[in-house]
Amino acid sequence: MRASRKSCPICESGSRTIDYKDERTLLRFVTERGKILPRRISGMCARHQRQAGTAIKRARFLAILPYIAGHES
């Protein structure tokens, strides 16, 4: 039996885009190890999953998010 589809949390909140400077939102879509959650677990639609991936990568580059969790330089 199949579970019902999750609805996209970004679409539900009414946001059109995901901002790379919003650390709190981005942390919802990253594991405790720092990996990006897959779409089947996060429940995001394809458009917002792509936006989240790009935003997380930009935030990592600007040192807003760590590449590896627990690693302090």
PDB file of N, CA, C, O and CB in Angstrom:
ATOM      1  N   MET A   1       0.835  -1.184   0.000  1.00  0.00           N
ATOM      2  CA  MET A   1       0.000   0.000   0.000  1.00  0.00           C
ATOM      3  C   MET A   1       0.877   1.245   0.000  1.00  0.00           C
ATOM      4  O   MET A   1       1.963   1.264   0.580  1.00  0.00           O
ATOM      5  CB  MET A   1      -0.948   0.000   1.211  1.00  0.00           C
ATOM      6  N   ARG A   2       0.391   2.257  -0.649  1.00  0.00           N
ATOM      7  CA  ARG A   2       1.134   3.501  -0.743  1.00  0.00           C
ATOM      8  C   ARG A   2       0.670   4.489   0.303  1.00  0.00           C
ATOM      9  O   ARG A   2      -0.516   4.572   0.622  1.00  0.00           O
ATOM     10  CB  ARG A   2       0.993   4.101  -2.125  1.00  0.00           C
ATOM     11  N   ALA A   3       1.616   5.230   0.829  1.00  0.00           N
ATOM     12  CA  ALA A   3       1.284   6.323   1.748  1.00  0.00           C
ATOM     13  C   ALA A   3       0.852   7.531   0.923  1.00  0.00           C
ATOM     14  O   ALA A   3       1.262   7.677  -0.228  1.00  0.00           O
ATOM     15  CB  ALA A   3       2.501   6.682   2.676  1.00  0.00           C
ATOM     16  N   SER A   4       0.043   8.380   1.499  1.00  0.00           N
ATOM     17  CA  SER A   4      -0.399   9.562   0.773  1.00  0.00           C
ATOM     18  C   SER A   4       0.772  10.517   0.564  1.00  0.00           C
ATOM     19  O   SER A   4       1.705  10.561   1.366  1.00  0.00           O
ATOM     20  CB  SER A   4      -1.542  10.265   1.526  1.00  0.00           C
ATOM     21  N   ARG A   5       0.707  11.275  -0.516  1.00  0.00           N
ATOM     22  CA  ARG A   5       1.778  12.211  -0.835  1.00  0.00           C
ATOM     23  C   ARG A   5       1.817  13.348   0.180  1.00  0.00           C
ATOM     24  O   ARG A   5       0.783  13.871   0.597  1.00  0.00           O
ATOM     25  CB  ARG A   5       1.600  12.769  -2.252  1.00  0.00           C
ATOM     26  N   LYS A   6       3.020  13.709   0.560  1.00  0.00           N
ATOM     27  CA  LYS A   6       3.183  14.877   1.417  1.00  0.00           C
ATOM     28  C   LYS A   6       3.004  16.128   0.568  1.00  0.00           C
ATOM     29  O   LYS A   6       3.323  16.124  -0.622  1.00  0.00           O
ATOM     30  CB  LYS A   6       4.576  14.874   2.122  1.00  0.00           C
ATOM     31  N   SER A   7       2.507  17.171   1.159  1.00  0.00           N
ATOM     32  CA  SER A   7       2.420  18.425   0.434  1.00  0.00           C
ATOM     33  C   SER A   7       3.675  19.232   0.717  1.00  0.00           C
ATOM     34  O   SER A   7       4.285  19.110   1.779  1.00  0.00           O
ATOM     35  CB  SER A   7       1.143  19.217   0.827  1.00  0.00           C
ATOM     36  N   CYS A   8       4.040  20.038  -0.227  1.00  0.00           N
ATOM     37  CA  CYS A   8       5.281  20.814  -0.141  1.00  0.00           C
ATOM     38  C   CYS A   8       5.178  21.854   0.975  1.00  0.00           C
ATOM     39  O   CYS A   8       4.259  22.673   0.961  1.00  0.00           O
ATOM     40  CB  CYS A   8       5.589  21.506  -1.495  1.00  0.00           C
ATOM     41  N   PRO A   9       6.102  21.839   1.945  1.00  0.00           N
ATOM     42  CA  PRO A   9       6.034  22.814   3.045  1.00  0.00           C
ATOM     43  C   PRO A   9       6.264  24.253   2.585  1.00  0.00           C
ATOM     44  O   PRO A   9       5.774  25.187   3.220  1.00  0.00           O
ATOM     45  CB  PRO A   9       7.055  22.460   4.107  1.00  0.00           C
ATOM     46  N   ILE A  10       6.996  24.441   1.502  1.00  0.00           N
ATOM     47  CA  ILE A  10       7.254  25.791   0.996  1.00  0.00           C
ATOM     48  C   ILE A  10       6.011  26.332   0.301  1.00  0.00           C
ATOM     49  O   ILE A  10       5.662  27.502   0.465  1.00  0.00           O
ATOM     50  CB  ILE A  10       8.459  25.795   0.025  1.00  0.00           C
ATOM     51  N   CYS A  11       5.335  25.472  -0.482  1.00  0.00           N
ATOM     52  CA  CYS A  11       4.091  25.887  -1.145  1.00  0.00           C
ATOM     53  C   CYS A  11       3.012  26.207  -0.108  1.00  0.00           C
ATOM     54  O   CYS A  11       2.241  27.151  -0.279  1.00  0.00           O
ATOM     55  CB  CYS A  11       3.593  24.781  -2.111  1.00  0.00           C
ATOM     56  N   GLU A  12       2.963  25.420   0.960  1.00  0.00           N
ATOM     57  CA  GLU A  12       1.966  25.652   2.008  1.00  0.00           C
ATOM     58  C   GLU A  12       2.185  26.975   2.718  1.00  0.00           C
ATOM     59  O   GLU A  12       1.225  27.653   3.084  1.00  0.00           O
ATOM     60  CB  GLU A  12       1.992  24.521   3.018  1.00  0.00           C
ATOM     61  N   SER A  13       3.461  27.351   2.917  1.00  0.00           N
ATOM     62  CA  SER A  13       3.748  28.595   3.636  1.00  0.00           C
ATOM     63  C   SER A  13       3.478  29.824   2.782  1.00  0.00           C
ATOM     64  O   SER A  13       3.403  30.935   3.308  1.00  0.00           O
ATOM     65  CB  SER A  13       5.191  28.608   4.105  1.00  0.00           C
ATOM     66  N   GLY A  14       3.331  29.643   1.474  1.00  0.00           N
ATOM     67  CA  GLY A  14       3.028  30.764   0.594  1.00  0.00           C
ATOM     68  C   GLY A  14       4.249  31.430   0.007  1.00  0.00           C
ATOM     69  O   GLY A  14       4.118  32.421  -0.711  1.00  0.00           O
ATOM     70  N   SER A  15       5.440  30.917   0.290  1.00  0.00           N
ATOM     71  CA  SER A  15       6.659  31.488  -0.268  1.00  0.00           C
ATOM     72  C   SER A  15       6.811  31.061  -1.717  1.00  0.00           C
ATOM     73  O   SER A  15       6.432  29.951  -2.092  1.00  0.00           O
ATOM     74  CB  SER A  15       7.889  31.063   0.553  1.00  0.00           C
ATOM     75  N   ARG A  16       7.362  31.937  -2.514  1.00  0.00           N
ATOM     76  CA  ARG A  16       7.626  31.596  -3.910  1.00  0.00           C
ATOM     77  C   ARG A  16       9.058  31.097  -4.083  1.00  0.00           C
ATOM     78  O   ARG A  16       9.330  30.266  -4.949  1.00  0.00           O
ATOM     79  CB  ARG A  16       7.372  32.810  -4.818  1.00  0.00           C
ATOM     80  N   THR A  17       9.965  31.604  -3.260  1.00  0.00           N
ATOM     81  CA  THR A  17      11.371  31.229  -3.389  1.00  0.00           C
ATOM     82  C   THR A  17      11.958  30.901  -2.021  1.00  0.00           C
ATOM     83  O   THR A  17      11.374  31.203  -0.981  1.00  0.00           O
ATOM     84  CB  THR A  17      12.177  32.358  -4.061  1.00  0.00           C
ATOM     85  N   ILE A  18      13.128  30.275  -2.056  1.00  0.00           N
ATOM     86  CA  ILE A  18      13.874  29.968  -0.837  1.00  0.00           C
ATOM     87  C   ILE A  18      15.123  30.838  -0.840  1.00  0.00           C
ATOM     88  O   ILE A  18      15.892  30.831  -1.801  1.00  0.00           O
ATOM     89  CB  ILE A  18      14.241  28.435  -0.744  1.00  0.00           C
ATOM     90  N   ASP A  19      15.319  31.586   0.238  1.00  0.00           N
ATOM     91  CA  ASP A  19      16.435  32.516   0.340  1.00  0.00           C
ATOM     92  C   ASP A  19      17.626  31.835   1.000  1.00  0.00           C
ATOM     93  O   ASP A  19      17.475  31.172   2.026  1.00  0.00           O
ATOM     94  CB  ASP A  19      16.026  33.772   1.130  1.00  0.00           C
ATOM     95  N   TYR A  20      18.804  31.995   0.416  1.00  0.00           N
ATOM     96  CA  TYR A  20      20.006  31.365   0.970  1.00  0.00           C
ATOM     97  C   TYR A  20      20.437  31.999   2.288  1.00  0.00           C
ATOM     98  O   TYR A  20      21.231  31.401   3.015  1.00  0.00           O
ATOM     99  CB  TYR A  20      21.143  31.448  -0.029  1.00  0.00           C
ATOM    100  N   LYS A  21      19.940  33.188   2.619  1.00  0.00           N
ATOM    101  CA  LYS A  21      20.313  33.863   3.861  1.00  0.00           C
ATOM    102  C   LYS A  21      19.432  33.447   5.042  1.00  0.00           C
ATOM    103  O   LYS A  21      19.723  33.800   6.185  1.00  0.00           O
ATOM    104  CB  LYS A  21      20.235  35.364   3.672  1.00  0.00           C
ATOM    105  N   ASP A  22      18.363  32.701   4.773  1.00  0.00           N
ATOM    106  CA  ASP A  22      17.444  32.269   5.822  1.00  0.00           C
ATOM    107  C   ASP A  22      17.908  30.915   6.368  1.00  0.00           C
ATOM    108  O   ASP A  22      17.482  29.858   5.904  1.00  0.00           O
ATOM    109  CB  ASP A  22      15.983  32.180   5.280  1.00  0.00           C
ATOM    110  N   GLU A  23      18.788  30.981   7.363  1.00  0.00           N
ATOM    111  CA  GLU A  23      19.420  29.774   7.903  1.00  0.00           C
ATOM    112  C   GLU A  23      18.407  28.839   8.557  1.00  0.00           C
ATOM    113  O   GLU A  23      18.518  27.619   8.432  1.00  0.00           O
ATOM    114  CB  GLU A  23      20.493  30.155   8.913  1.00  0.00           C
ATOM    115  N   ARG A  24      17.440  29.392   9.240  1.00  0.00           N
ATOM    116  CA  ARG A  24      16.452  28.570   9.951  1.00  0.00           C
ATOM    117  C   ARG A  24      15.656  27.689   8.980  1.00  0.00           C
ATOM    118  O   ARG A  24      15.419  26.512   9.255  1.00  0.00           O
ATOM    119  CB  ARG A  24      15.490  29.468  10.755  1.00  0.00           C
ATOM    120  N   THR A  25      15.253  28.255   7.863  1.00  0.00           N
ATOM    121  CA  THR A  25      14.502  27.479   6.871  1.00  0.00           C
ATOM    122  C   THR A  25      15.379  26.413   6.233  1.00  0.00           C
ATOM    123  O   THR A  25      14.940  25.279   6.039  1.00  0.00           O
ATOM    124  CB  THR A  25      13.928  28.401   5.789  1.00  0.00           C
ATOM    125  N   LEU A  26      16.603  26.766   5.910  1.00  0.00           N
ATOM    126  CA  LEU A  26      17.502  25.810   5.249  1.00  0.00           C
ATOM    127  C   LEU A  26      17.851  24.637   6.149  1.00  0.00           C
ATOM    128  O   LEU A  26      18.028  23.520   5.664  1.00  0.00           O
ATOM    129  CB  LEU A  26      18.778  26.506   4.808  1.00  0.00           C
ATOM    130  N   LEU A  27      17.952  24.872   7.452  1.00  0.00           N
ATOM    131  CA  LEU A  27      18.299  23.787   8.364  1.00  0.00           C
ATOM    132  C   LEU A  27      17.218  22.715   8.435  1.00  0.00           C
ATOM    133  O   LEU A  27      17.504  21.586   8.833  1.00  0.00           O
ATOM    134  CB  LEU A  27      18.556  24.338   9.743  1.00  0.00           C
ATOM    135  N   ARG A  28      15.984  23.042   8.058  1.00  0.00           N
ATOM    136  CA  ARG A  28      14.914  22.044   8.025  1.00  0.00           C
ATOM    137  C   ARG A  28      15.149  21.000   6.942  1.00  0.00           C
ATOM    138  O   ARG A  28      14.633  19.886   7.033  1.00  0.00           O
ATOM    139  CB  ARG A  28      13.569  22.720   7.803  1.00  0.00           C
ATOM    140  N   PHE A  29      15.927  21.351   5.914  1.00  0.00           N
ATOM    141  CA  PHE A  29      16.125  20.481   4.767  1.00  0.00           C
ATOM    142  C   PHE A  29      17.530  19.906   4.699  1.00  0.00           C
ATOM    143  O   PHE A  29      17.981  19.463   3.643  1.00  0.00           O
ATOM    144  CB  PHE A  29      15.829  21.230   3.506  1.00  0.00           C
ATOM    145  N   VAL A  30      18.225  19.918   5.845  1.00  0.00           N
ATOM    146  CA  VAL A  30      19.571  19.367   5.938  1.00  0.00           C
ATOM    147  C   VAL A  30      19.595  18.385   7.101  1.00  0.00           C
ATOM    148  O   VAL A  30      18.988  18.643   8.141  1.00  0.00           O
ATOM    149  CB  VAL A  30      20.642  20.495   6.123  1.00  0.00           C
ATOM    150  N   THR A  31      20.293  17.256   6.938  1.00  0.00           N
ATOM    151  CA  THR A  31      20.392  16.283   8.021  1.00  0.00           C
ATOM    152  C   THR A  31      21.334  16.809   9.094  1.00  0.00           C
ATOM    153  O   THR A  31      21.993  17.832   8.907  1.00  0.00           O
ATOM    154  CB  THR A  31      20.880  14.913   7.491  1.00  0.00           C
ATOM    155  N   GLU A  32      21.393  16.106  10.215  1.00  0.00           N
ATOM    156  CA  GLU A  32      22.298  16.515  11.291  1.00  0.00           C
ATOM    157  C   GLU A  32      23.760  16.374  10.885  1.00  0.00           C
ATOM    158  O   GLU A  32      24.635  16.986  11.496  1.00  0.00           O
ATOM    159  CB  GLU A  32      22.029  15.693  12.545  1.00  0.00           C
ATOM    160  N   ARG A  33      24.029  15.575   9.863  1.00  0.00           N
ATOM    161  CA  ARG A  33      25.388  15.432   9.333  1.00  0.00           C
ATOM    162  C   ARG A  33      25.734  16.501   8.301  1.00  0.00           C
ATOM    163  O   ARG A  33      26.895  16.645   7.917  1.00  0.00           O
ATOM    164  CB  ARG A  33      25.557  14.063   8.715  1.00  0.00           C
ATOM    165  N   GLY A  34      24.721  17.255   7.850  1.00  0.00           N
ATOM    166  CA  GLY A  34      24.956  18.330   6.898  1.00  0.00           C
ATOM    167  C   GLY A  34      24.586  17.990   5.472  1.00  0.00           C
ATOM    168  O   GLY A  34      24.873  18.770   4.564  1.00  0.00           O
ATOM    169  N   LYS A  35      23.956  16.843   5.247  1.00  0.00           N
ATOM    170  CA  LYS A  35      23.578  16.440   3.893  1.00  0.00           C
ATOM    171  C   LYS A  35      22.199  17.002   3.548  1.00  0.00           C
ATOM    172  O   LYS A  35      21.357  17.190   4.426  1.00  0.00           O
ATOM    173  CB  LYS A  35      23.586  14.895   3.759  1.00  0.00           C
ATOM    174  N   ILE A  36      21.980  17.264   2.271  1.00  0.00           N
ATOM    175  CA  ILE A  36      20.690  17.762   1.806  1.00  0.00           C
ATOM    176  C   ILE A  36      19.703  16.603   1.791  1.00  0.00           C
ATOM    177  O   ILE A  36      19.994  15.535   1.252  1.00  0.00           O
ATOM    178  CB  ILE A  36      20.809  18.416   0.393  1.00  0.00           C
ATOM    179  N   LEU A  37      18.526  16.823   2.390  1.00  0.00           N
ATOM    180  CA  LEU A  37      17.502  15.776   2.426  1.00  0.00           C
ATOM    181  C   LEU A  37      16.948  15.529   1.027  1.00  0.00           C
ATOM    182  O   LEU A  37      16.749  16.481   0.271  1.00  0.00           O
ATOM    183  CB  LEU A  37      16.361  16.161   3.394  1.00  0.00           C
ATOM    184  N   PRO A  38      16.696  14.269   0.666  1.00  0.00           N
ATOM    185  CA  PRO A  38      16.089  13.996  -0.629  1.00  0.00           C
ATOM    186  C   PRO A  38      14.624  14.410  -0.653  1.00  0.00           C
ATOM    187  O   PRO A  38      13.991  14.598   0.386  1.00  0.00           O
ATOM    188  CB  PRO A  38      16.220  12.522  -0.972  1.00  0.00           C
ATOM    189  N   ARG A  39      14.118  14.543  -1.837  1.00  0.00           N
ATOM    190  CA  ARG A  39      12.759  15.020  -2.035  1.00  0.00           C
ATOM    191  C   ARG A  39      11.721  14.089  -1.419  1.00  0.00           C
ATOM    192  O   ARG A  39      10.708  14.555  -0.897  1.00  0.00           O
ATOM    193  CB  ARG A  39      12.484  15.188  -3.507  1.00  0.00           C
ATOM    194  N   ARG A  40      11.956  12.801  -1.471  1.00  0.00           N
ATOM    195  CA  ARG A  40      10.974  11.856  -0.942  1.00  0.00           C
ATOM    196  C   ARG A  40      10.841  11.950   0.570  1.00  0.00           C
ATOM    197  O   ARG A  40       9.805  11.578   1.121  1.00  0.00           O
ATOM    198  CB  ARG A  40      11.350  10.445  -1.331  1.00  0.00           C
ATOM    199  N   ILE A  41      11.878  12.444   1.251  1.00  0.00           N
ATOM    200  CA  ILE A  41      11.822  12.607   2.704  1.00  0.00           C
ATOM    201  C   ILE A  41      11.358  14.015   3.085  1.00  0.00           C
ATOM    202  O   ILE A  41      10.543  14.179   3.992  1.00  0.00           O
ATOM    203  CB  ILE A  41      13.197  12.319   3.325  1.00  0.00           C
ATOM    204  N   SER A  42      11.878  15.027   2.390  1.00  0.00           N
ATOM    205  CA  SER A  42      11.505  16.404   2.724  1.00  0.00           C
ATOM    206  C   SER A  42      10.078  16.725   2.304  1.00  0.00           C
ATOM    207  O   SER A  42       9.436  17.576   2.919  1.00  0.00           O
ATOM    208  CB  SER A  42      12.462  17.381   2.066  1.00  0.00           C
ATOM    209  N   GLY A  43       9.570  16.062   1.271  1.00  0.00           N
ATOM    210  CA  GLY A  43       8.207  16.294   0.820  1.00  0.00           C
ATOM    211  C   GLY A  43       8.047  17.516  -0.065  1.00  0.00           C
ATOM    212  O   GLY A  43       6.922  17.942  -0.325  1.00  0.00           O
ATOM    213  N   MET A  44       9.145  18.087  -0.530  1.00  0.00           N
ATOM    214  CA  MET A  44       9.063  19.277  -1.368  1.00  0.00           C
ATOM    215  C   MET A  44       8.732  18.920  -2.808  1.00  0.00           C
ATOM    216  O   MET A  44       8.990  17.807  -3.266  1.00  0.00           O
ATOM    217  CB  MET A  44      10.369  20.054  -1.311  1.00  0.00           C
ATOM    218  N   CYS A  45       8.156  19.889  -3.511  1.00  0.00           N
ATOM    219  CA  CYS A  45       7.921  19.709  -4.945  1.00  0.00           C
ATOM    220  C   CYS A  45       9.265  19.873  -5.663  1.00  0.00           C
ATOM    221  O   CYS A  45      10.241  20.327  -5.067  1.00  0.00           O
ATOM    222  CB  CYS A  45       6.849  20.741  -5.489  1.00  0.00           C
ATOM    223  N   ALA A  46       9.306  19.505  -6.931  1.00  0.00           N
ATOM    224  CA  ALA A  46      10.564  19.502  -7.681  1.00  0.00           C
ATOM    225  C   ALA A  46      11.181  20.897  -7.767  1.00  0.00           C
ATOM    226  O   ALA A  46      12.394  21.051  -7.625  1.00  0.00           O
ATOM    227  CB  ALA A  46      10.335  18.953  -9.085  1.00  0.00           C
ATOM    228  N   ARG A  47      10.350  21.912  -8.000  1.00  0.00           N
ATOM    229  CA  ARG A  47      10.860  23.281  -8.122  1.00  0.00           C
ATOM    230  C   ARG A  47      11.529  23.738  -6.828  1.00  0.00           C
ATOM    231  O   ARG A  47      12.631  24.287  -6.854  1.00  0.00           O
ATOM    232  CB  ARG A  47       9.723  24.244  -8.492  1.00  0.00           C
ATOM    233  N   HIS A  48      10.863  23.511  -5.700  1.00  0.00           N
ATOM    234  CA  HIS A  48      11.421  23.962  -4.432  1.00  0.00           C
ATOM    235  C   HIS A  48      12.598  23.102  -3.986  1.00  0.00           C
ATOM    236  O   HIS A  48      13.475  23.595  -3.277  1.00  0.00           O
ATOM    237  CB  HIS A  48      10.349  23.958  -3.363  1.00  0.00           C
ATOM    238  N   GLN A  49      12.643  21.838  -4.378  1.00  0.00           N
ATOM    239  CA  GLN A  49      13.802  20.997  -4.063  1.00  0.00           C
ATOM    240  C   GLN A  49      15.041  21.530  -4.771  1.00  0.00           C
ATOM    241  O   GLN A  49      16.120  21.589  -4.180  1.00  0.00           O
ATOM    242  CB  GLN A  49      13.541  19.525  -4.470  1.00  0.00           C
ATOM    243  N   ARG A  50      14.890  21.917  -6.026  1.00  0.00           N
ATOM    244  CA  ARG A  50      16.020  22.496  -6.760  1.00  0.00           C
ATOM    245  C   ARG A  50      16.447  23.816  -6.140  1.00  0.00           C
ATOM    246  O   ARG A  50      17.642  24.074  -5.997  1.00  0.00           O
ATOM    247  CB  ARG A  50      15.656  22.702  -8.237  1.00  0.00           C
ATOM    248  N   GLN A  51      15.479  24.659  -5.769  1.00  0.00           N
ATOM    249  CA  GLN A  51      15.802  25.938  -5.135  1.00  0.00           C
ATOM    250  C   GLN A  51      16.498  25.720  -3.797  1.00  0.00           C
ATOM    251  O   GLN A  51      17.433  26.447  -3.460  1.00  0.00           O
ATOM    252  CB  GLN A  51      14.533  26.778  -4.940  1.00  0.00           C
ATOM    253  N   ALA A  52      16.055  24.732  -3.035  1.00  0.00           N
ATOM    254  CA  ALA A  52      16.658  24.455  -1.731  1.00  0.00           C
ATOM    255  C   ALA A  52      18.092  23.981  -1.904  1.00  0.00           C
ATOM    256  O   ALA A  52      18.976  24.408  -1.162  1.00  0.00           O
ATOM    257  CB  ALA A  52      15.836  23.402  -0.962  1.00  0.00           C
ATOM    258  N   GLY A  53      18.333  23.111  -2.867  1.00  0.00           N
ATOM    259  CA  GLY A  53      19.695  22.634  -3.115  1.00  0.00           C
ATOM    260  C   GLY A  53      20.636  23.764  -3.469  1.00  0.00           C
ATOM    261  O   GLY A  53      21.751  23.835  -2.952  1.00  0.00           O
ATOM    262  N   THR A  54      20.192  24.650  -4.351  1.00  0.00           N
ATOM    263  CA  THR A  54      21.009  25.801  -4.742  1.00  0.00           C
ATOM    264  C   THR A  54      21.241  26.739  -3.559  1.00  0.00           C
ATOM    265  O   THR A  54      22.354  27.224  -3.360  1.00  0.00           O
ATOM    266  CB  THR A  54      20.341  26.563  -5.896  1.00  0.00           C
ATOM    267  N   ALA A  55      20.195  26.994  -2.775  1.00  0.00           N
ATOM    268  CA  ALA A  55      20.314  27.895  -1.626  1.00  0.00           C
ATOM    269  C   ALA A  55      21.244  27.314  -0.564  1.00  0.00           C
ATOM    270  O   ALA A  55      22.032  28.049   0.031  1.00  0.00           O
ATOM    271  CB  ALA A  55      18.932  28.173  -1.019  1.00  0.00           C
ATOM    272  N   ILE A  56      21.164  26.009  -0.318  1.00  0.00           N
ATOM    273  CA  ILE A  56      22.043  25.374   0.667  1.00  0.00           C
ATOM    274  C   ILE A  56      23.491  25.450   0.214  1.00  0.00           C
ATOM    275  O   ILE A  56      24.380  25.729   1.019  1.00  0.00           O
ATOM    276  CB  ILE A  56      21.636  23.910   0.897  1.00  0.00           C
ATOM    277  N   LYS A  57      23.734  25.205  -1.061  1.00  0.00           N
ATOM    278  CA  LYS A  57      25.104  25.275  -1.585  1.00  0.00           C
ATOM    279  C   LYS A  57      25.660  26.694  -1.506  1.00  0.00           C
ATOM    280  O   LYS A  57      26.836  26.878  -1.192  1.00  0.00           O
ATOM    281  CB  LYS A  57      25.145  24.780  -3.037  1.00  0.00           C
ATOM    282  N   ARG A  58      24.835  27.693  -1.785  1.00  0.00           N
ATOM    283  CA  ARG A  58      25.277  29.089  -1.659  1.00  0.00           C
ATOM    284  C   ARG A  58      25.556  29.444  -0.208  1.00  0.00           C
ATOM    285  O   ARG A  58      26.535  30.127   0.092  1.00  0.00           O
ATOM    286  CB  ARG A  58      24.222  30.044  -2.236  1.00  0.00           C
ATOM    287  N   ALA A  59      24.692  28.978   0.698  1.00  0.00           N
ATOM    288  CA  ALA A  59      24.892  29.266   2.117  1.00  0.00           C
ATOM    289  C   ALA A  59      26.155  28.596   2.636  1.00  0.00           C
ATOM    290  O   ALA A  59      26.850  29.163   3.480  1.00  0.00           O
ATOM    291  CB  ALA A  59      23.682  28.807   2.932  1.00  0.00           C
ATOM    292  N   ARG A  60      26.460  27.415   2.153  1.00  0.00           N
ATOM    293  CA  ARG A  60      27.707  26.738   2.548  1.00  0.00           C
ATOM    294  C   ARG A  60      28.918  27.530   2.071  1.00  0.00           C
ATOM    295  O   ARG A  60      29.882  27.714   2.815  1.00  0.00           O
ATOM    296  CB  ARG A  60      27.754  25.299   1.978  1.00  0.00           C
ATOM    297  N   PHE A  61      28.861  27.997   0.823  1.00  0.00           N
ATOM    298  CA  PHE A  61      29.975  28.746   0.250  1.00  0.00           C
ATOM    299  C   PHE A  61      30.244  30.027   1.027  1.00  0.00           C
ATOM    300  O   PHE A  61      31.396  30.432   1.182  1.00  0.00           O
ATOM    301  CB  PHE A  61      29.695  29.074  -1.211  1.00  0.00           C
ATOM    302  N   LEU A  62      29.185  30.666   1.515  1.00  0.00           N
ATOM    303  CA  LEU A  62      29.320  31.908   2.273  1.00  0.00           C
ATOM    304  C   LEU A  62      29.478  31.691   3.769  1.00  0.00           C
ATOM    305  O   LEU A  62      29.456  32.648   4.543  1.00  0.00           O
ATOM    306  CB  LEU A  62      28.132  32.780   2.027  1.00  0.00           C
ATOM    307  N   ALA A  63      29.639  30.429   4.184  1.00  0.00           N
ATOM    308  CA  ALA A  63      29.872  30.039   5.585  1.00  0.00           C
ATOM    309  C   ALA A  63      28.673  30.342   6.476  1.00  0.00           C
ATOM    310  O   ALA A  63      28.839  30.564   7.676  1.00  0.00           O
ATOM    311  CB  ALA A  63      31.103  30.752   6.129  1.00  0.00           C
ATOM    312  N   ILE A  64      27.463  30.355   5.906  1.00  0.00           N
ATOM    313  CA  ILE A  64      26.253  30.485   6.713  1.00  0.00           C
ATOM    314  C   ILE A  64      25.894  29.120   7.279  1.00  0.00           C
ATOM    315  O   ILE A  64      25.462  29.006   8.426  1.00  0.00           O
ATOM    316  CB  ILE A  64      25.074  31.068   5.875  1.00  0.00           C
ATOM    317  N   LEU A  65      26.078  28.076   6.457  1.00  0.00           N
ATOM    318  CA  LEU A  65      25.885  26.689   6.871  1.00  0.00           C
ATOM    319  C   LEU A  65      27.214  25.965   6.749  1.00  0.00           C
ATOM    320  O   LEU A  65      28.017  26.293   5.875  1.00  0.00           O
ATOM    321  CB  LEU A  65      24.783  25.985   6.018  1.00  0.00           C
ATOM    322  N   PRO A  66      27.461  24.980   7.614  1.00  0.00           N
ATOM    323  CA  PRO A  66      28.709  24.212   7.482  1.00  0.00           C
ATOM    324  C   PRO A  66      28.580  23.159   6.389  1.00  0.00           C
ATOM    325  O   PRO A  66      27.487  22.662   6.119  1.00  0.00           O
ATOM    326  CB  PRO A  66      29.079  23.541   8.822  1.00  0.00           C
ATOM    327  N   TYR A  67      29.713  22.821   5.759  1.00  0.00           N
ATOM    328  CA  TYR A  67      29.718  21.712   4.810  1.00  0.00           C
ATOM    329  C   TYR A  67      29.539  20.391   5.560  1.00  0.00           C
ATOM    330  O   TYR A  67      28.797  19.511   5.121  1.00  0.00           O
ATOM    331  CB  TYR A  67      31.033  21.699   3.986  1.00  0.00           C
ATOM    332  N   ILE A  68      30.226  20.266   6.694  1.00  0.00           N
ATOM    333  CA  ILE A  68      30.151  19.070   7.524  1.00  0.00           C
ATOM    334  C   ILE A  68      29.739  19.511   8.923  1.00  0.00           C
ATOM    335  O   ILE A  68      30.372  20.379   9.523  1.00  0.00           O
ATOM    336  CB  ILE A  68      31.520  18.291   7.545  1.00  0.00           C
ATOM    337  N   ALA A  69      28.682  18.909   9.430  1.00  0.00           N
ATOM    338  CA  ALA A  69      28.204  19.284  10.768  1.00  0.00           C
ATOM    339  C   ALA A  69      29.199  18.854  11.834  1.00  0.00           C
ATOM    340  O   ALA A  69      29.773  17.768  11.759  1.00  0.00           O
ATOM    341  CB  ALA A  69      26.827  18.656  11.049  1.00  0.00           C
ATOM    342  N   GLY A  70      29.397  19.704  12.815  1.00  0.00           N
ATOM    343  CA  GLY A  70      30.291  19.397  13.919  1.00  0.00           C
ATOM    344  C   GLY A  70      31.745  19.692  13.622  1.00  0.00           C
ATOM    345  O   GLY A  70      32.603  19.494  14.482  1.00  0.00           O
ATOM    346  N   HIS A  71      32.039  20.164  12.414  1.00  0.00           N
ATOM    347  CA  HIS A  71      33.420  20.467  12.034  1.00  0.00           C
ATOM    348  C   HIS A  71      33.651  21.963  12.173  1.00  0.00           C
ATOM    349  O   HIS A  71      33.136  22.752  11.381  1.00  0.00           O
ATOM    350  CB  HIS A  71      33.725  19.992  10.580  1.00  0.00           C
ATOM    351  N   GLU A  72      34.408  22.342  13.158  1.00  0.00           N
ATOM    352  CA  GLU A  72      34.747  23.761  13.368  1.00  0.00           C
ATOM    353  C   GLU A  72      36.197  23.961  12.988  1.00  0.00           C
ATOM    354  O   GLU A  72      37.065  23.185  13.388  1.00  0.00           O
ATOM    355  CB  GLU A  72      34.493  24.206  14.852  1.00  0.00           C
ATOM    356  N   SER A  73      36.465  25.014  12.205  1.00  0.00           N
ATOM    357  CA  SER A  73      37.853  25.261  11.779  1.00  0.00           C
ATOM    358  C   SER A  73      38.537  26.306  12.603  1.00  0.00           C
ATOM    359  O   SER A  73      39.703  26.618  12.361  1.00  0.00           O
ATOM    360  CB  SER A  73      37.894  25.673  10.343  1.00  0.00           C
TER     361      SER A  73
END
